[in-house]
Amino acid sequence: MNRKRKRDKYYVGKSKTVPFRKNENWRERHDRRKEAALTQRETVEGWCRRNKFTIQITNNGHHWQMRNPNNKSIQWWPSSGKLVIGSFWNKGVHVHDIYQLIDILVRCKEDTV
C-alpha cells in the first residue's frame, strides 16, 4: 500500500534527546518518548510558569494540555509526537521532545503560529 504523507505545518527537525532508532519497535519508541518527556516535565512546567502559560498533564503523561496567555490551546501527546494548536487537527506538528515543544510554545507565545 502506497501512502502519501502529509507534511507538517512546521518542521522542527530530528530529536536530539530521543533519537529515532532504526528497527526499533514503535511501542518501545513511543514509551521512550513519553518517559523522556515525563523525566523533563519540570523544565516545561517552569517555562510555562515564567511565560504565563497554563499546563496540565493527564492520562499518566500521555496528554499534555497548555494554554498561552491569549488562551490559545496547545495539546501534545509525547508518545506519538502529535501536537495540535487550537482545534486545527489536520495541521498538526510532529514534536518528539521537550526542546521541540518549547520551540513551538515560544511561537505560540509570540502568536506566530
DSSP file (Angstrom, degrees, kcal/mol; ACC not computed):
  #  RESIDUE AA STRUCTURE BP1 BP2  ACC     N-H-->O    O-->H-N    N-H-->O    O-->H-N    TCO  KAPPA ALPHA  PHI   PSI    X-CA   Y-CA   Z-CA
    1    1 A M              0   0    0      0, 0.0     2,-0.8     0, 0.0     0, 0.0   0.000 360.0 360.0 360.0 128.8    0.0    0.0    0.0
    2    2 A N        -     0   0    0      2,-0.0     2,-0.4     0, 0.0     0, 0.0  -0.858 360.0-169.3-102.0 109.0    1.4    3.3   -1.0
    3    3 A R        -     0   0    0     -2,-0.8     2,-0.6     0, 0.0     0, 0.0  -0.826  16.6-138.7-100.9 132.4    0.5    6.1    1.4
    4    4 A K        -     0   0    0     -2,-0.4     2,-0.3     1,-0.0    -2,-0.0  -0.798  22.5-135.8 -88.8 124.0    1.1    9.7    0.6
    5    5 A R        -     0   0    0     -2,-0.6     2,-0.5     1,-0.0    -1,-0.0  -0.593   9.1-135.5 -81.7 138.0    2.5   11.5    3.7
    6    6 A K        -     0   0    0     -2,-0.3     2,-0.1     1,-0.0    -1,-0.0  -0.801  24.3-121.3 -91.6 131.3    1.1   14.9    4.6
    7    7 A R        -     0   0    0     -2,-0.5     2,-0.1     1,-0.1     4,-0.1  -0.438  25.5-114.6 -71.8 143.5    3.7   17.4    5.5
    8    8 A D        -     0   0    0     -2,-0.1    85,-0.2     1,-0.1    -1,-0.1  -0.384  21.5-118.5 -71.3 156.4    3.5   19.1    9.0
    9    9 A K  S    S+     0   0    0     83,-1.2     2,-0.4     1,-0.1    84,-0.1   0.895 101.4  24.8 -62.3 -40.5    2.8   22.8    9.2
   10   10 A Y  S    S-     0   0    0     82,-0.3     2,-0.6    81,-0.1    84,-0.4  -0.952  72.5-144.3-124.7 145.1    6.2   23.3   10.9
   11   11 A Y        +     0   0    0     -2,-0.4     3,-0.1     1,-0.1    84,-0.1  -0.945  17.9 176.6-109.0 115.7    9.3   21.1   10.7
   12   12 A V        -     0   0    0     -2,-0.6    -1,-0.1    82,-0.4    91,-0.1   0.396  40.1-126.7-100.2   2.1   11.1   21.1   14.0
   13   13 A G        -     0   0    0      2,-0.1    -1,-0.3    81,-0.0     2,-0.2  -0.212  43.0 -34.1  86.6-176.1   13.8   18.7   13.0
   14   14 A K        -     0   0    0      1,-0.1     2,-0.3    -3,-0.1    -3,-0.0  -0.522  66.1-105.4 -82.5 149.6   15.0   15.4   14.4
   15   15 A S        -     0   0    0      3,-0.3     5,-0.2    -2,-0.2    -1,-0.1  -0.568  24.8-169.9 -76.5 132.7   15.1   14.9   18.2
   16   16 A K  S    S+     0   0    0     -2,-0.3    -1,-0.2     3,-0.1    -2,-0.0   0.749  89.0  44.1 -89.2 -28.4   18.5   15.0   19.8
   17   17 A T  S    S+     0   0    0      1,-0.2    -1,-0.1    16,-0.0    -2,-0.1   0.770 127.9  26.1 -88.8 -26.4   17.2   13.7   23.2
   18   18 A V  S    S-     0   0    0     18,-0.0    -3,-0.3     2,-0.0    -1,-0.2  -0.590  87.2-172.0-132.8  70.6   15.0   10.9   21.9
   19   19 A P        -     0   0    0      0, 0.0     2,-0.2     0, 0.0    -3,-0.1  -0.229  31.1 -98.1 -69.5 154.5   16.6   10.0   18.5
   20   20 A F        -     0   0    0     -5,-0.2     2,-0.5     1,-0.0    -6,-0.0  -0.480  35.0-153.1 -66.9 135.4   15.0    7.6   16.0
   21   21 A R    >   -     0   0    0     -2,-0.2     3,-1.8    -3,-0.1     8,-0.1  -0.965  17.9-122.8-115.7 119.7   16.4    4.1   16.3
   22   22 A K  T 3  S+     0   0    0     -2,-0.5     3,-0.1     1,-0.3     0, 0.0  -0.325  94.4  12.2 -60.2 139.0   16.3    2.0   13.1
   23   23 A N  T 3  S+     0   0    0      1,-0.3     2,-0.3    -2,-0.0    -1,-0.3   0.558  90.9 143.5  69.0  12.0   14.5   -1.3   13.6
   24   24 A E    <   -     0   0    0     -3,-1.8    -1,-0.3     1,-0.1     2,-0.1  -0.637  59.0-108.7 -80.7 138.7   13.0   -0.3   17.0
   25   25 A N     >  -     0   0    0     -2,-0.3     4,-2.1     1,-0.1     3,-0.3  -0.414  24.2-126.8 -62.6 138.7    9.5   -1.4   17.7
   26   26 A W  H  > S+     0   0    0      1,-0.2     4,-2.6     2,-0.2     5,-0.2   0.839 108.5  56.9 -61.5 -33.0    7.1    1.5   17.6
   27   27 A R  H  > S+     0   0    0      2,-0.2     4,-2.5     1,-0.2    -1,-0.2   0.916 107.7  47.4 -63.5 -42.5    5.8    0.7   21.0
   28   28 A E  H  > S+     0   0    0     -3,-0.3     4,-2.4     2,-0.2    -2,-0.2   0.908 112.1  50.3 -64.6 -41.1    9.3    0.9   22.5
   29   29 A R  H  X S+     0   0    0     -4,-2.1     4,-2.3     2,-0.2    -2,-0.2   0.923 111.3  48.3 -62.5 -44.8    9.9    4.2   20.7
   30   30 A H  H  X S+     0   0    0     -4,-2.6     4,-2.3     1,-0.2    -2,-0.2   0.905 112.2  48.9 -63.7 -41.9    6.6    5.7   22.0
   31   31 A D  H  X S+     0   0    0     -4,-2.5     4,-2.6     1,-0.2     5,-0.2   0.904 110.3  51.9 -62.7 -41.0    7.4    4.6   25.5
   32   32 A R  H  X S+     0   0    0     -4,-2.4     4,-2.3     1,-0.2    -2,-0.2   0.908 109.9  48.6 -63.1 -43.0   10.8    6.1   25.3
   33   33 A R  H  X S+     0   0    0     -4,-2.3     4,-2.2    46,-0.2    -1,-0.2   0.931 113.1  46.8 -62.4 -46.3    9.4    9.4   24.1
   34   34 A K  H  X S+     0   0    0     -4,-2.3     4,-2.5     1,-0.2    -2,-0.2   0.930 113.2  48.2 -64.1 -45.3    6.8    9.6   26.9
   35   35 A E  H  X S+     0   0    0     -4,-2.6     4,-2.2     1,-0.2    -1,-0.2   0.891 110.8  51.1 -63.8 -39.7    9.3    8.6   29.6
   36   36 A A  H  X S+     0   0    0     -4,-2.3     4,-1.2    -5,-0.2    -1,-0.2   0.908 111.2  48.7 -63.4 -40.8   11.8   11.2   28.4
   37   37 A A  H  < S+     0   0    0     -4,-2.2     3,-0.3     1,-0.2    -2,-0.2   0.924 112.0  47.9 -64.7 -44.7    9.1   13.9   28.4
   38   38 A L  H >< S+     0   0    0     -4,-2.5     3,-1.1     1,-0.2     4,-0.3   0.867 107.3  56.4 -65.6 -35.6    8.0   13.0   32.0
   39   39 A T  H 3< S+     0   0    0     -4,-2.2     3,-0.3     1,-0.2    -1,-0.2   0.836 116.8  36.3 -62.1 -32.2   11.6   13.0   33.2
   40   40 A Q  T >X S+     0   0    0     -4,-1.2     4,-1.2    -3,-0.3     3,-0.9   0.132  80.8 114.6-108.6  19.3   11.9   16.6   32.0
   41   41 A R  H <>  +     0   0    0     -3,-1.1     4,-3.0     1,-0.3     5,-0.2   0.836  69.9  62.4 -61.5 -33.6    8.4   17.8   32.8
   42   42 A E  H 3> S+     0   0    0     -4,-0.3     4,-2.4    -3,-0.3    -1,-0.3   0.841  99.6  55.7 -62.2 -32.3    9.7   20.3   35.4
   43   43 A T  H <> S+     0   0    0     -3,-0.9     4,-2.1     2,-0.2    -1,-0.2   0.931 112.0  41.8 -62.9 -45.7   11.6   22.1   32.7
   44   44 A V  H  X S+     0   0    0     -4,-1.2     4,-2.8     2,-0.2    -2,-0.2   0.914 114.1  51.4 -69.2 -43.2    8.4   22.6   30.7
   45   45 A E  H  X S+     0   0    0     -4,-3.0     4,-2.4     1,-0.2    -2,-0.2   0.902 111.0  48.8 -61.6 -40.3    6.4   23.4   33.8
   46   46 A G  H  X S+     0   0    0     -4,-2.4     4,-2.5    -5,-0.2    -1,-0.2   0.916 111.2  49.3 -64.2 -43.7    9.0   26.1   34.8
   47   47 A W  H  X S+     0   0    0     -4,-2.1     4,-1.6     1,-0.2    -2,-0.2   0.930 111.5  49.8 -60.7 -44.7    9.0   27.5   31.3
   48   48 A C  H  <>S+     0   0    0     -4,-2.8     5,-2.8     1,-0.2     4,-0.3   0.916 110.6  49.7 -61.0 -44.6    5.2   27.7   31.3
   49   49 A R  H ><5S+     0   0    0     -4,-2.4     3,-1.2     1,-0.2    -1,-0.2   0.940 111.7  47.9 -59.7 -47.9    5.1   29.4   34.7
   50   50 A R  H 3<5S+     0   0    0     -4,-2.5    -1,-0.2     1,-0.2    -2,-0.2   0.783 117.3  42.7 -64.5 -26.8    7.7   32.0   33.6
   51   51 A N  T 3<5S-     0   0    0     -4,-1.6    -1,-0.2    -5,-0.2    -2,-0.2   0.207 113.9-111.9-108.8  14.4    5.8   32.7   30.4
   52   52 A K  T < 5 +     0   0    0     -3,-1.2     2,-0.3    -4,-0.3    -3,-0.2   0.792  68.4 141.7  61.9  32.5    2.3   32.7   31.9
   53   53 A F      < -     0   0    0     -5,-2.8     2,-0.3    -6,-0.2    -1,-0.2  -0.739  46.6-133.9 -93.6 150.2    1.1   29.5   30.2
   54   54 A T  E     -A   67   0A   0     13,-2.0    13,-1.7    -2,-0.3     2,-0.4  -0.795  23.2-168.0 -97.3 151.9   -1.1   27.0   32.0
   55   55 A I  E     +A   66   0A   0     -2,-0.3     2,-0.4    11,-0.2    11,-0.2  -0.999  13.1 179.4-142.9 138.5   -0.1   23.4   31.8
   56   56 A Q  E     -A   65   0A   0      9,-2.4     9,-3.1    -2,-0.4     2,-0.6  -0.987  10.3-161.4-138.4 126.3   -2.0   20.2   32.7
   57   57 A I  E     +A   64   0A   0     -2,-0.4     7,-0.2     7,-0.2     2,-0.2  -0.944  23.6 167.4-112.2 120.2   -0.5   16.7   32.2
   58   58 A T  E >>> +A   63   0A   0      5,-3.0     5,-1.9    -2,-0.6     3,-0.8  -0.675  43.3  44.3-125.5 176.0   -3.1   13.9   32.3
   59   59 A N  G >45S-     0   0    0      1,-0.3     3,-1.5    -2,-0.2    -1,-0.2   0.896 128.3 -56.2  55.2  48.0   -3.5   10.2   31.5
   60   60 A N  G 345S-     0   0    0      1,-0.3    -1,-0.3    -3,-0.2    -2,-0.1   0.806 109.5 -47.0  56.7  32.8   -0.2    9.2   33.1
   61   61 A G  G <45S+     0   0    0     -3,-0.8    -1,-0.3     2,-0.2    -2,-0.2   0.446 114.3 111.8  92.9   0.6    1.7   11.6   31.0
   62   62 A H  T <<5S+     0   0    0     -3,-1.5     2,-0.5    -4,-0.5    17,-0.3   0.759  76.8  43.2 -76.9 -23.8    0.2   10.7   27.6
   63   63 A H  E   < -A   58   0A   0     -5,-1.9    -5,-3.0    14,-0.2     2,-0.5  -0.973  62.7-173.2-132.2 119.1   -1.7   14.0   27.2
   64   64 A W  E     -AB  57  76A   0     12,-3.1    12,-2.8    -2,-0.5     2,-0.5  -0.947   7.2-169.1-111.9 127.3   -0.2   17.5   27.8
   65   65 A Q  E     +AB  56  75A   0     -9,-3.1    -9,-2.4    -2,-0.5     2,-0.3  -0.972   9.9 172.6-121.7 124.6   -2.5   20.5   27.6
   66   66 A M  E     -AB  55  74A   0      8,-3.2     8,-2.8    -2,-0.5     2,-0.4  -0.904  15.7-160.5-127.7 156.4   -1.2   24.0   27.6
   67   67 A R  E     -AB  54  73A   0    -13,-1.7   -13,-2.0    -2,-0.3     6,-0.2  -0.999  15.4-138.0-135.9 134.6   -2.8   27.5   27.0
   68   68 A N    >   -     0   0    0      4,-1.9     3,-2.5    -2,-0.4   -15,-0.1  -0.307  41.2 -90.6 -81.4 174.0   -0.9   30.6   26.1
   69   69 A P  T 3  S+     0   0    0      0, 0.0    -1,-0.1     0, 0.0   -16,-0.1   0.752 129.9  56.0 -58.5 -23.3   -1.7   34.0   27.8
   70   70 A N  T 3  S-     0   0    0      2,-0.1    -2,-0.0    39,-0.0    39,-0.0   0.286 121.8-109.1 -90.2  10.1   -4.2   34.7   24.9
   71   71 A N    <   +     0   0    0     -3,-2.5     2,-0.4     1,-0.2   -18,-0.0   0.676  63.5 157.1  72.2  20.8   -6.0   31.4   25.8
   72   72 A K        -     0   0    0     36,-0.1    -4,-1.9     1,-0.1     2,-0.3  -0.646  39.9-126.9 -76.6 131.5   -4.8   29.5   22.7
   73   73 A S  E     -B   67   0A   0     -2,-0.4    13,-4.0    -6,-0.2     2,-0.4  -0.618  26.2-177.0 -84.4 135.3   -4.9   25.8   23.2
   74   74 A I  E     -BC  66  85A   0     -8,-2.8    -8,-3.2    -2,-0.3     2,-0.4  -0.991   6.0-173.0-129.8 122.3   -1.8   23.6   22.6
   75   75 A Q  E     -BC  65  84A   0      9,-2.8     9,-2.8    -2,-0.4     2,-0.4  -0.947   1.6-174.6-120.5 138.8   -2.1   19.9   23.0
   76   76 A W  E     -BC  64  83A   0    -12,-2.8   -12,-3.1    -2,-0.4     7,-0.2  -0.996  19.4-165.8-136.7 136.0    0.7   17.4   22.9
   77   77 A W  E >>> - C   0  82A   0      5,-2.6     4,-2.3    -2,-0.4     5,-0.8  -0.904  13.1-167.3-115.2  96.3    0.9   13.6   23.0
   78   78 A P  T 345S+     0   0    0      0, 0.0    -1,-0.1     0, 0.0   -16,-0.1   0.808  79.9  60.5 -60.9 -31.8    4.6   12.9   23.6
   79   79 A S  T 345S+     0   0    0    -17,-0.3   -46,-0.2     1,-0.2   -45,-0.1   0.923 119.7  26.0 -64.4 -42.2    4.4    9.2   22.8
   80   80 A S  T <45S-     0   0    0     -3,-0.6    -1,-0.2   -18,-0.2     3,-0.1   0.671 103.4-127.2 -91.7 -18.5    3.2    9.7   19.3
   81   81 A G  T  <5 +     0   0    0     -4,-2.3    14,-3.3     1,-0.3     2,-0.3   0.515  55.7 149.7  85.6   4.8    4.8   13.1   18.9
   82   82 A K  E   < -CD  77  94A   0     -5,-0.8    -5,-2.6    12,-0.2     2,-0.4  -0.565  21.0-179.0 -77.8 132.0    1.5   14.7   17.8
   83   83 A L  E     -CD  76  93A   0     10,-1.6    10,-2.3    -2,-0.3     2,-0.4  -0.999   5.4-168.1-130.3 133.1    1.0   18.4   18.7
   84   84 A V  E     -C   75   0A   0     -9,-2.8    -9,-2.8    -2,-0.4     2,-0.5  -0.979   8.7-153.9-124.8 131.6   -2.1   20.3   17.8
   85   85 A I  E >   -C   74   0A   0     -2,-0.4     3,-1.5     3,-0.4   -11,-0.2  -0.913  68.8 -30.8-105.6 125.5   -2.5   24.1   18.1
   86   86 A G  T 3  S-     0   0    0    -13,-4.0   -11,-0.1    -2,-0.5    -2,-0.1  -0.473 115.7 -43.5  66.6-137.3   -6.1   25.3   18.6
   87   87 A S  T 3  S+     0   0    0     -2,-0.2     2,-1.6     1,-0.1    -1,-0.2   0.037  99.1 121.5-114.2  25.4   -8.5   23.0   17.0
   88   88 A F    X   +     0   0    0     -3,-1.5     3,-1.8     1,-0.2    -3,-0.4  -0.546  27.4 163.8 -90.4  72.9   -6.6   22.5   13.8
   89   89 A W  G >  S+     0   0    0     -2,-1.6     3,-0.7     1,-0.3    -1,-0.2   0.786  72.5  56.0 -62.2 -29.5   -6.2   18.7   14.0
   90   90 A N  G 3  S+     0   0    0      1,-0.2    -1,-0.3    -3,-0.2    -2,-0.1   0.504 103.0  57.0 -83.2  -2.4   -5.3   18.5   10.3
   91   91 A K  G <  S+     0   0    0     -3,-1.8    -1,-0.2    -6,-0.1    -6,-0.2  -0.222  79.4 152.9-118.1  41.9   -2.4   20.9   10.8
   92   92 A G    <   -     0   0    0     -3,-0.7   -83,-1.2    -8,-0.1     2,-0.4  -0.114  35.2-138.4 -69.1 168.4   -0.6   19.0   13.5
   93   93 A V  E     -D   83   0A   0    -10,-2.3   -10,-1.6   -85,-0.2     2,-0.7  -0.982  14.3-125.5-127.7 138.6    3.2   19.2   14.1
   94   94 A H  E     +D   82   0A   0    -84,-0.4     2,-0.5    -2,-0.4   -82,-0.4  -0.791  34.7 173.9 -85.5 116.0    5.4   16.3   15.0
   95   95 A V        +     0   0    0    -14,-3.3   -18,-0.1    -2,-0.7   -81,-0.1  -0.975   8.9 177.0-126.8 113.3    7.2   17.2   18.2
   96   96 A H        +     0   0    0     -2,-0.5     2,-0.3   -16,-0.1    -1,-0.1   0.537  60.6  21.2-102.6  -7.5    9.3   14.4   19.7
   97   97 A D  S  > S-     0   0    0    -16,-0.1     4,-1.9   -61,-0.1     3,-0.2  -0.951  81.6 -98.9-152.2 173.1   10.9   16.0   22.8
   98   98 A I  H  > S+     0   0    0     -2,-0.3     4,-2.8     1,-0.2     5,-0.2   0.786 116.9  58.4 -70.0 -26.3   10.5   18.9   25.2
   99   99 A Y  H  > S+     0   0    0      2,-0.2     4,-1.7     1,-0.2    -1,-0.2   0.892 108.9  45.0 -70.7 -37.5   13.0   21.2   23.5
  100  100 A Q  H  > S+     0   0    0     -3,-0.2     4,-1.8     2,-0.2    -2,-0.2   0.875 112.5  53.7 -67.5 -37.6   11.0   21.0   20.3
  101  101 A L  H  X S+     0   0    0     -4,-1.9     4,-2.6     1,-0.2    -2,-0.2   0.942 107.9  48.5 -60.8 -48.4    7.9   21.5   22.4
  102  102 A I  H  X S+     0   0    0     -4,-2.8     4,-2.4     1,-0.2    -1,-0.2   0.867 106.8  57.4 -62.6 -35.7    9.3   24.7   23.9
  103  103 A D  H  X S+     0   0    0     -4,-1.7     4,-1.4     1,-0.2    -1,-0.2   0.916 110.4  43.4 -59.0 -43.4   10.3   25.9   20.5
  104  104 A I  H  X S+     0   0    0     -4,-1.8     4,-2.1     2,-0.2    -2,-0.2   0.885 110.9  55.0 -69.3 -38.7    6.6   25.7   19.4
  105  105 A L  H  X S+     0   0    0     -4,-2.6     4,-2.4     1,-0.2    -2,-0.2   0.878 104.3  54.7 -63.6 -36.2    5.4   27.2   22.7
  106  106 A V  H  X S+     0   0    0     -4,-2.4     4,-2.0     2,-0.2    -1,-0.2   0.919 108.6  48.5 -60.9 -42.6    7.7   30.2   22.0
  107  107 A R  H  <>S+     0   0    0     -4,-1.4     5,-2.8     1,-0.2     6,-0.5   0.873 111.2  50.1 -64.5 -36.3    6.0   30.6   18.6
  108  108 A C  H ><5S+     0   0    0     -4,-2.1     3,-0.6     3,-0.2    -2,-0.2   0.854 108.0  53.4 -70.0 -33.7    2.6   30.4   20.3
  109  109 A K  H 3<5S+     0   0    0     -4,-2.4    -2,-0.2     1,-0.2    -1,-0.2   0.905 112.8  43.0 -64.7 -40.5    3.6   33.0   22.9
  110  110 A E  T 3<5S-     0   0    0     -4,-2.0    -1,-0.2    -5,-0.2    -2,-0.2   0.446 110.6-126.5 -83.9   0.1    4.6   35.3   20.1
  111  111 A D  T < 5 +     0   0    0     -3,-0.6    -3,-0.2    -4,-0.2    -4,-0.1   0.868  68.9 133.3  53.8  41.2    1.4   34.3   18.2
  112  112 A T      <       0   0    0     -5,-2.8    -4,-0.2     1,-0.2    -1,-0.1   0.282 360.0 360.0 -99.9   9.8    3.4   33.5   15.1
  113  113 A V              0   0    0     -6,-0.5    -1,-0.2    -5,-0.1    -5,-0.1   0.358 360.0 360.0-117.2 360.0    1.5   30.2   14.6
